[in-house]
Amino acid sequence: MASLIDTKTVGCGVKWEVEPNFTRDEVVILPNADEEDMLELTLLGKVTATGKYKNITPSAGDGSQNAAGILINRVDYTGNEATSVALVRGPAMIAFNQLIVPATFTATNRTNAIAALAALGIKIVTNEV
């Protein structure tokens, strides 16, 4: 019997964007502390001092506690920085419930992330399907 595999795609979370060549940038992704691959639709924070992106980390104080983008292309864990593509500005609409966030993400973290994304021109679709 075949195993079921999560086949979530970018289209599950990114419902609309004005023009991918405008809303997306090639960014540097820092390796995550969990030593795991970063999947499409991972919510990203941006380290203020370096301008590099990593998994959003609500408890951090380096800037990565604030939502700054959404990973578009998977990043395989190598222990080193990697280059990938992220949705970093709008106009765009996303389904927040499709994004990958830390297991410890609270309702307050969600509210803060939605506000930070809105400031980037990324709107949350209210009828998330």
Salt bridges, closest charged atoms under 4 A:
GLU17 OE2 - ARG24 NH2 2.41
ASP25 OD2 - ARG89 NH2 2.65
ASP37 OD2 - ARG74 NH2 2.40
ASP62 OD2 - LYS54 NZ 3.36
ASP76 OD1 - ARG74 NE 2.71
GLU81 OE2 - LYS52 NZ 2.70
GLU128 OE2 - ARG110 NH2 3.50
